[in-house]
């Protein structure tokens, strides 16, 4: 159940290309404490796979991933 | 946090093929953001990419200058290592490299490769 979860921080990474969405996401994640939530907005299609793999490797949890047309929205819990 | 893995990017291309110089820095910076331990090792002509004053001159298309990409990698914690024998081959001094590139020897390359989880050659 993810409806109603509010992010602690939102990163608008739209119009950024590889590797910027991942690098910006890592920077923003550094500002959060373990368990807090980061929402990431992106429209680089490479980001769909990249953000998921970054999150897994960096020890975070993907709570939600939506792909609506070219608009990607991620909700990631800091590990 | 998943276990940290060590990735070595082996750069053998030099300033005569500038289009080959960006990839290891971008990959290594991303690896650092993924919580891994990246090292870029400059070998043979690759040492010319981190010779002082060279990276500022390289800029391709919409990309930032190579120097900006190197600075971003260093800021992310990427280690840079330069092969001493390659410097001697090309007549470069030990002090001729971008900080904090470290000049190291053949045993170090063998050791970091044996210790690495992955090696990528460029």
N, CA and C atoms of all chains as a GROMACS GRO file, in nm:
protein
  603
    1UNK      N    1   0.085  -0.119   0.000
    1UNK     CA    2   0.000   0.000   0.000
    1UNK      C    3   0.088   0.124   0.000
    2UNK      N    4   0.084   0.201  -0.106
    2UNK     CA    5   0.173   0.318  -0.113
    2UNK      C    6   0.095   0.449  -0.116
    3UNK      N    7  -0.035   0.440  -0.139
    3UNK     CA    8  -0.114   0.564  -0.149
    3UNK      C    9  -0.108   0.639  -0.016
    4UNK      N   10  -0.080   0.768  -0.025
    4UNK     CA   11  -0.079   0.847   0.097
    4UNK      C   12   0.058   0.866   0.158
    5UNK      N   13   0.158   0.791   0.110
    5UNK     CA   14   0.294   0.811   0.163
    5UNK      C   15   0.350   0.944   0.112
    6UNK      N   16   0.394   1.026   0.202
    6UNK     CA   17   0.446   1.158   0.164
    6UNK      C   18   0.599   1.156   0.165
    7UNK      N   19   0.660   1.206   0.059
    7UNK     CA   20   0.808   1.208   0.058
    7UNK      C   21   0.862   1.314   0.154
    8UNK      N   22   0.982   1.291   0.205
    8UNK     CA   23   1.049   1.392   0.287
    8UNK      C   24   1.122   1.493   0.200
    9UNK      N   25   1.151   1.451   0.076
    9UNK     CA   26   1.224   1.537  -0.017
    9UNK      C   27   1.181   1.499  -0.159
   10UNK      N   28   1.174   1.598  -0.246
   10UNK     CA   29   1.138   1.571  -0.385
   10UNK      C   30   1.251   1.620  -0.475
   11UNK      N   31   1.295   1.533  -0.565
   11UNK     CA   32   1.396   1.571  -0.664
   11UNK      C   33   1.330   1.577  -0.801
   12UNK      N   34   1.336   1.693  -0.863
   12UNK     CA   35   1.287   1.706  -1.001
   12UNK      C   36   1.406   1.689  -1.094
   13UNK      N   37   1.420   1.568  -1.148
   13UNK     CA   38   1.533   1.539  -1.238
   13UNK      C   39   1.487   1.534  -1.383
   14UNK      N   40   1.371   1.596  -1.411
   14UNK     CA   41   1.322   1.596  -1.549
   14UNK      C   42   1.415   1.677  -1.639
   15UNK      N   43   1.431   1.630  -1.760
   15UNK     CA   44   1.518   1.692  -1.862
   15UNK      C   45   1.667   1.674  -1.832
   16UNK      N   46   1.700   1.592  -1.734
   16UNK     CA   47   1.840   1.555  -1.711
   16UNK      C   48   1.863   1.416  -1.772
   17UNK      N   49   1.984   1.396  -1.819
   17UNK     CA   50   2.017   1.270  -1.884
   17UNK      C   51   2.125   1.196  -1.807
   18UNK      N   52   2.140   1.068  -1.841
   18UNK     CA   53   2.239   0.981  -1.778
   18UNK      C   54   2.376   1.049  -1.774
   19UNK      N   55   2.448   1.049  -1.661
   19UNK     CA   56   2.412   0.985  -1.534
   19UNK      C   57   2.349   1.081  -1.434
   20UNK      N   58   2.308   1.202  -1.478
   20UNK     CA   59   2.266   1.305  -1.382
   20UNK      C   60   2.151   1.263  -1.290
   21UNK      N   61   2.044   1.196  -1.338
   21UNK     CA   62   1.938   1.160  -1.244
   21UNK      C   63   1.989   1.075  -1.126
   22UNK      N   64   2.079   0.981  -1.155
   22UNK     CA   65   2.135   0.896  -1.048
   22UNK      C   66   2.224   0.979  -0.955
   23UNK      N   67   2.308   1.064  -1.013
   23UNK     CA   68   2.400   1.143  -0.929
   23UNK      C   69   2.323   1.240  -0.841
   24UNK      N   70   2.221   1.304  -0.897
   24UNK     CA   71   2.138   1.398  -0.818
   24UNK      C   72   2.061   1.322  -0.711
   25UNK      N   73   2.011   1.204  -0.746
   25UNK     CA   74   1.938   1.124  -0.647
   25UNK      C   75   2.028   1.087  -0.529
   26UNK      N   76   2.152   1.050  -0.560
   26UNK     CA   77   2.246   1.014  -0.453
   26UNK      C   78   2.275   1.136  -0.366
   27UNK      N   79   2.290   1.253  -0.428
   27UNK     CA   80   2.314   1.377  -0.352
   27UNK      C   81   2.198   1.408  -0.258
   28UNK      N   82   2.076   1.396  -0.312
   28UNK     CA   83   1.957   1.427  -0.230
   28UNK      C   84   1.942   1.325  -0.118
   29UNK      N   85   1.973   1.199  -0.148
   29UNK     CA   86   1.959   1.094  -0.047
   29UNK      C   87   2.052   1.120   0.072
   30UNK      N   88   2.167   1.181   0.043
   30UNK     CA   89   2.263   1.212   0.150
   30UNK      C   90   2.204   1.310   0.252
   31UNK      N   91   2.102   1.384   0.212
   31UNK     CA   92   2.041   1.483   0.302
   31UNK      C   93   1.938   1.419   0.396
   32UNK      N   94   1.902   1.292   0.367
   32UNK     CA   95   1.796   1.227   0.444
   32UNK      C   96   1.853   1.129   0.546
   33UNK      N   97   1.770   1.098   0.645
   33UNK     CA   98   1.806   0.995   0.744
   33UNK      C   99   1.748   0.862   0.699
   34UNK      N  100   1.804   0.754   0.751
   34UNK     CA  101   1.756   0.620   0.720
   34UNK      C  102   1.605   0.610   0.746
   35UNK      N  103   1.532   0.555   0.650
   35UNK     CA  104   1.388   0.539   0.664
   35UNK      C  105   1.307   0.650   0.600
   36UNK      N  106   1.372   0.764   0.571
   36UNK     CA  107   1.300   0.874   0.507
   36UNK      C  108   1.281   0.846   0.357
   37UNK      N  109   1.191   0.921   0.297
   37UNK     CA  110   1.149   0.892   0.159
   37UNK      C  111   1.190   1.003   0.062
   38UNK      N  112   1.242   0.962  -0.052
   38UNK     CA  113   1.277   1.055  -0.159
   38UNK      C  114   1.190   1.025  -0.281
   39UNK      N  115   1.121   1.129  -0.329
   39UNK     CA  116   1.049   1.113  -0.455
   39UNK      C  117   1.137   1.170  -0.566
   40UNK      N  118   1.147   1.097  -0.675
   40UNK     CA  119   1.228   1.140  -0.790
   40UNK      C  120   1.139   1.147  -0.912
   41UNK      N  121   1.142   1.262  -0.978
   41UNK     CA  122   1.071   1.279  -1.105
   41UNK      C  123   1.175   1.280  -1.216
   42UNK      N  124   1.151   1.202  -1.322
   42UNK     CA  125   1.248   1.196  -1.432
   42UNK      C  126   1.174   1.170  -1.563
   43UNK      N  127   1.235   1.210  -1.673
   43UNK     CA  128   1.178   1.173  -1.803
   43UNK      C  129   1.283   1.119  -1.900
   44UNK      N  130   1.401   1.092  -1.847
   44UNK     CA  131   1.504   1.021  -1.925
   44UNK      C  132   1.470   0.872  -1.916
   45UNK      N  133   1.444   0.810  -2.030
   45UNK     CA  134   1.398   0.671  -2.026
   45UNK      C  135   1.504   0.576  -1.969
   46UNK      N  136   1.632   0.616  -1.978
   46UNK     CA  137   1.738   0.533  -1.918
   46UNK      C  138   1.726   0.532  -1.766
   47UNK      N  139   1.658   0.633  -1.711
   47UNK     CA  140   1.649   0.645  -1.565
   47UNK      C  141   1.564   0.534  -1.504
   48UNK      N  142   1.471   0.480  -1.581
   48UNK     CA  143   1.381   0.378  -1.523
   48UNK      C  144   1.462   0.261  -1.466
   49UNK      N  145   1.553   0.211  -1.547
   49UNK     CA  146   1.637   0.098  -1.502
   49UNK      C  147   1.748   0.147  -1.409
   50UNK      N  148   1.807   0.262  -1.443
   50UNK     CA  149   1.922   0.314  -1.368
   50UNK      C  150   1.888   0.344  -1.222
   51UNK      N  151   1.776   0.410  -1.200
   51UNK     CA  152   1.739   0.448  -1.062
   51UNK      C  153   1.711   0.323  -0.978
   52UNK      N  154   1.648   0.224  -1.041
   52UNK     CA  155   1.620   0.100  -0.966
   52UNK      C  156   1.750   0.030  -0.926
   53UNK      N  157   1.844   0.026  -1.020
   53UNK     CA  158   1.971  -0.044  -0.991
   53UNK      C  159   2.056   0.035  -0.892
   54UNK      N  160   2.055   0.167  -0.906
   54UNK     CA  161   2.126   0.252  -0.808
   54UNK      C  162   2.071   0.226  -0.668
   55UNK      N  163   1.938   0.231  -0.655
   55UNK     CA  164   1.874   0.216  -0.524
   55UNK      C  165   1.912   0.082  -0.460
   56UNK      N  166   1.906  -0.024  -0.539
   56UNK     CA  167   1.937  -0.158  -0.487
   56UNK      C  168   2.082  -0.165  -0.439
   57UNK      N  169   2.173  -0.115  -0.525
   57UNK     CA  170   2.316  -0.122  -0.491
   57UNK      C  171   2.351  -0.036  -0.370
   58UNK      N  172   2.285   0.079  -0.362
   58UNK     CA  173   2.318   0.172  -0.254
   58UNK      C  174   2.245   0.137  -0.124
   59UNK      N  175   2.164   0.032  -0.126
   59UNK     CA  176   2.100  -0.016  -0.004
   59UNK      C  177   1.967   0.050   0.027
   60UNK      N  178   1.905   0.112  -0.072
   60UNK     CA  179   1.775   0.175  -0.053
   60UNK      C  180   1.663   0.082  -0.104
   61UNK      N  181   1.538   0.119  -0.073
   61UNK     CA  182   1.425   0.035  -0.113
   61UNK      C  183   1.332   0.112  -0.205
   62UNK      N  184   1.301   0.053  -0.319
   62UNK     CA  185   1.206   0.115  -0.412
   62UNK      C  186   1.066   0.085  -0.362
   63UNK      N  187   0.998   0.191  -0.322
   63UNK     CA  188   0.862   0.175  -0.270
   63UNK      C  189   0.759   0.180  -0.382
   64UNK      N  190   0.786   0.265  -0.478
   64UNK     CA  191   0.688   0.286  -0.586
   64UNK      C  192   0.760   0.331  -0.712
   65UNK      N  193   0.715   0.280  -0.826
   65UNK     CA  194   0.768   0.325  -0.956
   65UNK      C  195   0.650   0.337  -1.050
   66UNK      N  196   0.632   0.457  -1.103
   66UNK     CA  197   0.525   0.477  -1.201
   66UNK      C  198   0.586   0.528  -1.331
   67UNK      N  199   0.541   0.472  -1.442
   67UNK     CA  200   0.585   0.516  -1.574
   67UNK      C  201   0.461   0.553  -1.653
   68UNK      N  202   0.436   0.682  -1.660
   68UNK     CA  203   0.316   0.729  -1.730
   68UNK      C  204   0.362   0.806  -1.854
   69UNK      N  205   0.355   0.738  -1.969
   69UNK     CA  206   0.407   0.800  -2.090
   69UNK      C  207   0.557   0.813  -2.075
   70UNK      N  208   0.607   0.935  -2.082
   70UNK     CA  209   0.752   0.956  -2.064
   70UNK      C  210   0.785   1.006  -1.925
   71UNK      N  211   0.683   1.017  -1.839
   71UNK     CA  212   0.705   1.071  -1.704
   71UNK      C  213   0.726   0.957  -1.605
   72UNK      N  214   0.841   0.956  -1.544
   72UNK     CA  215   0.874   0.854  -1.444
   72UNK      C  216   0.867   0.915  -1.305
   73UNK      N  217   0.807   0.841  -1.212
   73UNK     CA  218   0.804   0.885  -1.073
   73UNK      C  219   0.847   0.769  -0.985
   74UNK      N  220   0.945   0.796  -0.901
   74UNK     CA  221   0.997   0.693  -0.809
   74UNK      C  222   0.975   0.740  -0.665
   75UNK      N  223   0.949   0.647  -0.578
   75UNK     CA  224   0.951   0.678  -0.435
   75UNK      C  225   1.048   0.577  -0.371
   76UNK      N  226   1.154   0.631  -0.311
   76UNK     CA  227   1.262   0.545  -0.260
   76UNK      C  228   1.282   0.570  -0.111
   77UNK      N  229   1.288   0.461  -0.035
   77UNK     CA  230   1.314   0.472   0.109
   77UNK      C  231   1.463   0.456   0.135
   78UNK      N  232   1.520   0.551   0.209
   78UNK     CA  233   1.664   0.544   0.237
   78UNK      C  234   1.697   0.426   0.328
   79UNK      N  235   1.802   0.350   0.293
   79UNK     CA  236   1.845   0.234   0.372
   79UNK      C  237   1.936   0.271   0.486
   80UNK      N  238   2.280  -0.148   0.374
   80UNK     CA  239   2.367  -0.124   0.256
   80UNK      C  240   2.424  -0.256   0.206
   81UNK      N  241   2.407  -0.279   0.076
   81UNK     CA  242   2.468  -0.398   0.016
   81UNK      C  243   2.622  -0.386   0.027
   82UNK      N  244   2.693  -0.499   0.013
   82UNK     CA  245   2.839  -0.496   0.023
   82UNK      C  246   2.898  -0.405  -0.085
   83UNK      N  247   3.003  -0.331  -0.046
   83UNK     CA  248   3.072  -0.249  -0.145
   83UNK      C  249   3.154  -0.337  -0.238
   84UNK      N  250   3.146  -0.310  -0.366
   84UNK     CA  251   3.225  -0.384  -0.465
   84UNK      C  252   3.331  -0.290  -0.523
   85UNK      N  253   3.443  -0.350  -0.558
   85UNK     CA  254   3.551  -0.271  -0.617
   85UNK      C  255   3.549  -0.286  -0.769
   86UNK      N  256   3.543  -0.172  -0.839
   86UNK     CA  257   3.546  -0.174  -0.985
   86UNK      C  258   3.668  -0.096  -1.033
   87UNK      N  259   3.748  -0.159  -1.118
   87UNK     CA  260   3.864  -0.091  -1.178
   87UNK      C  261   3.832  -0.060  -1.324
   88UNK      N  262   3.844   0.067  -1.360
   88UNK     CA  263   3.829   0.110  -1.499
   88UNK      C  264   3.970   0.132  -1.553
   89UNK      N  265   4.006   0.054  -1.652
   89UNK     CA  266   4.142   0.059  -1.707
   89UNK      C  267   4.140   0.143  -1.834
   90UNK      N  268   4.198   0.262  -1.826
   90UNK     CA  269   4.195   0.355  -1.940
   90UNK      C  270   4.327   0.350  -2.016
   91UNK      N  271   4.322   0.296  -2.138
   91UNK     CA  272   4.443   0.290  -2.220
   91UNK      C  273   4.440   0.392  -2.334
   92UNK      N  274   4.326   0.460  -2.352
   92UNK     CA  275   4.314   0.560  -2.458
   92UNK      C  276   4.363   0.695  -2.409
   93UNK      N  277   4.421   0.773  -2.501
   93UNK     CA  278   4.478   0.902  -2.463
   93UNK      C  279   4.412   1.020  -2.531
   94UNK      N  280   4.479   1.135  -2.521
   94UNK     CA  281   4.421   1.260  -2.570
   94UNK      C  282   4.407   1.263  -2.723
   95UNK      N  283   4.470   1.167  -2.794
   95UNK     CA  284   4.453   1.162  -2.940
   95UNK      C  285   4.319   1.102  -2.979
   96UNK      N  286   4.248   1.040  -2.882
   96UNK     CA  287   4.112   0.989  -2.907
   96UNK      C  288   4.020   1.043  -2.796
   97UNK      N  289   3.992   1.175  -2.800
   97UNK     CA  290   3.920   1.238  -2.689
   97UNK      C  291   3.781   1.179  -2.663
   98UNK      N  292   3.718   1.124  -2.768
   98UNK     CA  293   3.584   1.067  -2.748
   98UNK      C  294   3.586   0.943  -2.660
   99UNK      N  295   3.704   0.888  -2.635
   99UNK     CA  296   3.714   0.769  -2.551
   99UNK      C  297   3.745   0.802  -2.405
  100UNK      N  298   3.757   0.932  -2.372
  100UNK     CA  299   3.808   0.970  -2.240
  100UNK      C  300   3.700   0.993  -2.136
  101UNK      N  301   3.578   1.021  -2.177
  101UNK     CA  302   3.473   1.055  -2.080
  101UNK      C  303   3.420   0.935  -2.003
  102UNK      N  304   3.403   0.824  -2.076
  102UNK     CA  305   3.329   0.710  -2.020
  102UNK      C  306   3.378   0.660  -1.884
  103UNK      N  307   3.509   0.640  -1.864
  103UNK     CA  308   3.548   0.584  -1.734
  103UNK      C  309   3.516   0.677  -1.617
  104UNK      N  310   3.527   0.809  -1.640
  104UNK     CA  311   3.497   0.903  -1.531
  104UNK      C  312   3.348   0.904  -1.499
  105UNK      N  313   3.266   0.901  -1.605
  105UNK     CA  314   3.120   0.903  -1.583
  105UNK      C  315   3.075   0.774  -1.516
  106UNK      N  316   3.129   0.661  -1.563
  106UNK     CA  317   3.094   0.532  -1.501
  106UNK      C  318   3.141   0.526  -1.356
  107UNK      N  319   3.262   0.574  -1.332
  107UNK     CA  320   3.319   0.568  -1.197
  107UNK      C  321   3.244   0.660  -1.101
  108UNK      N  322   3.206   0.778  -1.149
  108UNK     CA  323   3.128   0.871  -1.065
  108UNK      C  324   2.995   0.807  -1.028
  109UNK      N  325   2.933   0.741  -1.126
  109UNK     CA  326   2.806   0.675  -1.101
  109UNK      C  327   2.824   0.558  -1.004
  110UNK      N  328   2.933   0.485  -1.019
  110UNK     CA  329   2.961   0.374  -0.927
  110UNK      C  330   2.974   0.424  -0.784
  111UNK      N  331   3.039   0.540  -0.767
  111UNK     CA  332   3.053   0.598  -0.632
  111UNK      C  333   2.915   0.633  -0.576
  112UNK      N  334   2.828   0.689  -0.663
  112UNK     CA  335   2.692   0.723  -0.620
  112UNK      C  336   2.611   0.598  -0.583
  113UNK      N  337   2.651   0.483  -0.640
  113UNK     CA  338   2.585   0.356  -0.610
  113UNK      C  339   2.644   0.290  -0.486
  114UNK      N  340   2.736   0.360  -0.420
  114UNK     CA  341   2.793   0.308  -0.298
  114UNK      C  342   2.907   0.210  -0.320
  115UNK      N  343   2.965   0.208  -0.440
  115UNK     CA  344   3.074   0.116  -0.470
  115UNK      C  345   3.209   0.187  -0.461
  116UNK      N  346   3.318   0.112  -0.481
  116UNK     CA  347   3.453   0.168  -0.472
  116UNK      C  348   3.520   0.167  -0.609
  117UNK      N  349   3.512   0.277  -0.684
  117UNK     CA  350   3.573   0.280  -0.818
  117UNK      C  351   3.715   0.335  -0.819
  118UNK      N  352   3.798   0.276  -0.905
  118UNK     CA  353   3.933   0.326  -0.930
  118UNK      C  354   3.948   0.339  -1.082
  119UNK      N  355   4.001   0.453  -1.128
  119UNK     CA  356   4.038   0.462  -1.270
  119UNK      C  357   4.190   0.452  -1.276
  120UNK      N  358   4.237   0.354  -1.352
  120UNK     CA  359   4.382   0.329  -1.365
  120UNK      C  360   4.423   0.367  -1.507
  121UNK      N  361   4.516   0.459  -1.517
  121UNK     CA  362   4.561   0.511  -1.648
  121UNK      C  363   4.688   0.439  -1.689
  122UNK      N  364   4.684   0.385  -1.809
  122UNK     CA  365   4.782   0.288  -1.852
  122UNK      C  366   4.821   0.321  -1.997
  123UNK      N  367   4.948   0.303  -2.032
  123UNK     CA  368   5.000   0.330  -2.167
  123UNK      C  369   4.958   0.474  -2.208
  124UNK      N  370   4.892   0.495  -2.322
  124UNK     CA  371   4.856   0.632  -2.362
  124UNK      C  372   4.752   0.695  -2.270
  125UNK      N  373   4.684   0.615  -2.192
  125UNK     CA  374   4.582   0.667  -2.100
  125UNK      C  375   4.636   0.772  -2.005
  126UNK      N  376   4.765   0.765  -1.973
  126UNK     CA  377   4.823   0.861  -1.878
  126UNK      C  378   4.814   1.005  -1.930
  127UNK      N  379   4.804   1.023  -2.063
  127UNK     CA  380   4.798   1.159  -2.118
  127UNK      C  381   4.667   1.230  -2.080
  128UNK      N  382   4.564   1.152  -2.048
  128UNK     CA  383   4.433   1.211  -2.015
  128UNK      C  384   4.437   1.288  -1.884
  129UNK      N  385   4.528   1.252  -1.794
  129UNK     CA  386   4.534   1.320  -1.664
  129UNK      C  387   4.663   1.402  -1.649
  130UNK      N  388   4.732   1.424  -1.760
  130UNK     CA  389   4.848   1.514  -1.759
  130UNK      C  390   4.796   1.656  -1.737
  131UNK      N  391   4.863   1.728  -1.648
  131UNK     CA  392   4.818   1.865  -1.616
  131UNK      C  393   4.800   1.949  -1.743
  132UNK      N  394   4.688   2.019  -1.750
  132UNK     CA  395   4.664   2.113  -1.860
  132UNK      C  396   4.595   2.053  -1.982
  133UNK      N  397   4.585   1.920  -1.988
  133UNK     CA  398   4.527   1.855  -2.107
  133UNK      C  399   4.374   1.848  -2.100
  134UNK      N  400   4.320   1.811  -1.984
  134UNK     CA  401   4.175   1.787  -1.974
  134UNK      C  402   4.096   1.915  -1.998
  135UNK      N  403   4.156   2.030  -1.968
  135UNK     CA  404   4.088   2.159  -1.989
  135UNK      C  405   4.065   2.184  -2.138
  136UNK      N  406   4.151   2.125  -2.222
  136UNK     CA  407   4.144   2.151  -2.367
  136UNK      C  408   4.042   2.062  -2.437
  137UNK      N  409   3.992   1.960  -2.364
  137UNK     CA  410   3.904   1.862  -2.429
  137UNK      C  411   3.759   1.887  -2.391
  138UNK      N  412   3.678   1.906  -2.493
  138UNK     CA  413   3.534   1.929  -2.471
  138UNK      C  414   3.465   1.885  -2.599
  139UNK      N  415   3.369   1.794  -2.586
  139UNK     CA  416   3.304   1.738  -2.704
  139UNK      C  417   3.154   1.766  -2.700
  140UNK      N  418   3.102   1.820  -2.809
  140UNK     CA  419   2.958   1.842  -2.824
  140UNK      C  420   2.897   1.917  -2.707
  141UNK      N  421   2.789   1.860  -2.653
  141UNK     CA  422   2.716   1.921  -2.541
  141UNK      C  423   2.778   1.886  -2.407
  142UNK      N  424   2.882   1.803  -2.409
  142UNK     CA  425   2.942   1.758  -2.284
  142UNK      C  426   3.021   1.870  -2.218
  143UNK      N  427   3.032   1.867  -2.085
  143UNK     CA  428   3.123   1.962  -2.020
  143UNK      C  429   3.267   1.928  -2.056
  144UNK      N  430   3.360   2.014  -2.016
  144UNK     CA  431   3.500   1.983  -2.045
  144UNK      C  432   3.540   1.857  -1.969
  145UNK      N  433   3.642   1.789  -2.019
  145UNK     CA  434   3.690   1.668  -1.952
  145UNK      C  435   3.734   1.701  -1.810
  146UNK      N  436   3.791   1.821  -1.791
  146UNK     CA  437   3.838   1.860  -1.658
  146UNK      C  438   3.721   1.866  -1.558
  147UNK      N  439   3.608   1.917  -1.604
  147UNK     CA  440   3.490   1.923  -1.515
  147UNK      C  441   3.445   1.782  -1.478
  148UNK      N  442   3.450   1.691  -1.574
  148UNK     CA  443   3.408   1.553  -1.549
  148UNK      C  444   3.506   1.484  -1.452
  149UNK      N  445   3.634   1.514  -1.467
  149UNK     CA  446   3.735   1.458  -1.376
  149UNK      C  447   3.712   1.513  -1.235
  150UNK      N  448   3.692   1.645  -1.224
  150UNK     CA  449   3.671   1.706  -1.092
  150UNK      C  450   3.548   1.649  -1.023
  151UNK      N  451   3.444   1.624  -1.102
  151UNK     CA  452   3.322   1.565  -1.046
  151UNK      C  453   3.352   1.424  -0.992
  152UNK      N  454   3.431   1.347  -1.068
  152UNK     CA  455   3.466   1.211  -1.026
  152UNK      C  456   3.548   1.214  -0.896
  153UNK      N  457   3.647   1.302  -0.893
  153UNK     CA  458   3.733   1.312  -0.774
  153UNK      C  459   3.649   1.355  -0.653
  154UNK      N  460   3.558   1.449  -0.676
  154UNK     CA  461   3.469   1.495  -0.568
  154UNK      C  462   3.379   1.385  -0.516
  155UNK      N  463   3.347   1.289  -0.603
  155UNK     CA  464   3.260   1.177  -0.563
  155UNK      C  465   3.339   1.067  -0.492
  156UNK      N  466   3.473   1.081  -0.489
  156UNK     CA  467   3.555   0.982  -0.419
  156UNK      C  468   3.622   0.880  -0.509
  157UNK      N  469   3.620   0.906  -0.640
  157UNK     CA  470   3.687   0.813  -0.733
  157UNK      C  471   3.839   0.828  -0.718
  158UNK      N  472   3.909   0.715  -0.708
  158UNK     CA  473   4.056   0.718  -0.700
  158UNK      C  474   4.115   0.714  -0.840
  159UNK      N  475   4.222   0.790  -0.860
  159UNK     CA  476   4.291   0.792  -0.989
  159UNK      C  477   4.432   0.739  -0.969
  160UNK      N  478   4.472   0.642  -1.052
  160UNK     CA  479   4.606   0.586  -1.043
  160UNK      C  480   4.673   0.590  -1.181
  161UNK      N  481   4.801   0.625  -1.180
  161UNK     CA  482   4.874   0.644  -1.305
  161UNK      C  483   4.991   0.546  -1.309
  162UNK      N  484   5.005   0.475  -1.420
  162UNK     CA  485   5.110   0.374  -1.435
  162UNK      C  486   5.247   0.441  -1.455
  163UNK      N  487   5.340   0.410  -1.366
  163UNK     CA  488   5.472   0.473  -1.370
  163UNK      C  489   5.550   0.438  -1.498
  164UNK      N  490   5.547   0.310  -1.538
  164UNK     CA  491   5.621   0.269  -1.657
  164UNK      C  492   5.568   0.338  -1.782
  165UNK      N  493   5.433   0.361  -1.785
  165UNK     CA  494   5.375   0.431  -1.900
  165UNK      C  495   5.424   0.575  -1.905
  166UNK      N  496   5.442   0.638  -1.787
  166UNK     CA  497   5.496   0.775  -1.781
  166UNK      C  498   5.637   0.777  -1.838
  167UNK      N  499   5.716   0.679  -1.798
  167UNK     CA  500   5.855   0.672  -1.845
  167UNK      C  501   5.858   0.650  -1.996
  168UNK      N  502   5.767   0.565  -2.044
  168UNK     CA  503   5.758   0.537  -2.187
  168UNK      C  504   5.731   0.664  -2.267
  169UNK      N  505   5.646   0.751  -2.211
  169UNK     CA  506   5.606   0.873  -2.282
  169UNK      C  507   5.686   0.996  -2.240
  170UNK      N  508   5.781   0.978  -2.146
  170UNK     CA  509   5.866   1.089  -2.103
  170UNK      C  510   5.795   1.192  -2.017
  171UNK      N  511   5.699   1.148  -1.936
  171UNK     CA  512   5.626   1.240  -1.847
  171UNK      C  513   5.683   1.231  -1.705
  172UNK      N  514   5.692   1.346  -1.637
  172UNK     CA  515   5.740   1.348  -1.499
  172UNK      C  516   5.632   1.301  -1.402
  173UNK      N  517   5.677   1.255  -1.286
  173UNK     CA  518   5.582   1.208  -1.184
  173UNK      C  519   5.490   1.320  -1.135
  174UNK      N  520   5.539   1.443  -1.137
  174UNK     CA  521   5.460   1.554  -1.086
  174UNK      C  522   5.371   1.619  -1.191
  175UNK      N  523   5.358   1.554  -1.303
  175UNK     CA  524   5.290   1.614  -1.419
  175UNK      C  525   5.140   1.590  -1.423
  176UNK      N  526   5.083   1.535  -1.315
  176UNK     CA  527   4.944   1.488  -1.322
  176UNK      C  528   4.849   1.567  -1.233
  177UNK      N  529   4.722   1.565  -1.275
  177UNK     CA  530   4.614   1.629  -1.199
  177UNK      C  531   4.610   1.570  -1.058
  178UNK      N  532   4.600   1.656  -0.957
  178UNK     CA  533   4.580   1.609  -0.820
  178UNK      C  534   4.439   1.550  -0.810
  179UNK      N  535   4.416   1.444  -0.738
  179UNK     CA  536   4.507   1.364  -0.657
  179UNK      C  537   4.550   1.234  -0.725
  180UNK      N  538   4.577   1.237  -0.857
  180UNK     CA  539   4.623   1.115  -0.924
  180UNK      C  540   4.752   1.067  -0.859
  181UNK      N  541   4.758   0.937  -0.838
  181UNK     CA  542   4.872   0.878  -0.767
  181UNK      C  543   4.951   0.793  -0.866
  182UNK      N  544   5.082   0.817  -0.873
  182UNK     CA  545   5.166   0.737  -0.962
  182UNK      C  546   5.201   0.606  -0.890
  183UNK      N  547   5.170   0.495  -0.954
  183UNK     CA  548   5.193   0.365  -0.890
  183UNK      C  549   5.260   0.270  -0.989
  184UNK      N  550   5.295   0.151  -0.941
  184UNK     CA  551   5.371   0.058  -1.022
  184UNK      C  552   5.294  -0.066  -1.065
  185UNK      N  553   5.364  -0.155  -1.131
  185UNK     CA  554   5.304  -0.274  -1.190
  185UNK      C  555   5.243  -0.366  -1.084
  186UNK      N  556   5.309  -0.376  -0.968
  186UNK     CA  557   5.256  -0.463  -0.863
  186UNK      C  558   5.122  -0.412  -0.813
  187UNK      N  559   5.110  -0.278  -0.809
  187UNK     CA  560   4.983  -0.219  -0.762
  187UNK      C  561   4.870  -0.251  -0.858
  188UNK      N  562   4.896  -0.239  -0.988
  188UNK     CA  563   4.789  -0.272  -1.084
  188UNK      C  564   4.750  -0.419  -1.071
  189UNK      N  565   4.849  -0.507  -1.065
  189UNK     CA  566   4.816  -0.649  -1.050
  189UNK      C  567   4.736  -0.673  -0.923
  190UNK      N  568   4.777  -0.606  -0.816
  190UNK     CA  569   4.712  -0.627  -0.686
  190UNK      C  570   4.567  -0.577  -0.687
  191UNK      N  571   4.545  -0.456  -0.742
  191UNK     CA  572   4.407  -0.404  -0.739
  191UNK      C  573   4.316  -0.484  -0.832
  192UNK      N  574   4.372  -0.537  -0.941
  192UNK     CA  575   4.291  -0.621  -1.030
  192UNK      C  576   4.254  -0.753  -0.962
  193UNK      N  577   4.352  -0.812  -0.890
  193UNK     CA  578   4.323  -0.937  -0.819
  193UNK      C  579   4.220  -0.916  -0.709
  194UNK      N  580   4.220  -0.795  -0.654
  194UNK     CA  581   4.131  -0.761  -0.543
  194UNK      C  582   3.994  -0.712  -0.591
  195UNK      N  583   3.984  -0.677  -0.720
  195UNK     CA  584   3.862  -0.613  -0.772
  195UNK      C  585   3.751  -0.714  -0.796
  196UNK      N  586   3.629  -0.664  -0.792
  196UNK     CA  587   3.513  -0.746  -0.828
  196UNK      C  588   3.486  -0.739  -0.978
  197UNK      N  589   3.534  -0.632  -1.042
  197UNK     CA  590   3.516  -0.619  -1.186
  197UNK      C  591   3.621  -0.526  -1.243
  198UNK      N  592   3.664  -0.555  -1.367
  198UNK     CA  593   3.759  -0.469  -1.437
  198UNK      C  594   3.699  -0.436  -1.574
  199UNK      N  595   3.696  -0.308  -1.606
  199UNK     CA  596   3.641  -0.264  -1.736
  199UNK      C  597   3.752  -0.192  -1.810
  200UNK      N  598   3.784  -0.237  -1.932
  200UNK     CA  599   3.887  -0.171  -2.013
  200UNK      C  600   3.821  -0.076  -2.113
  201UNK      N  601   3.884   0.043  -2.127
  201UNK     CA  602   3.831   0.142  -2.220
  201UNK      C  603   3.935   0.165  -2.329
   0.00000   0.00000   0.00000
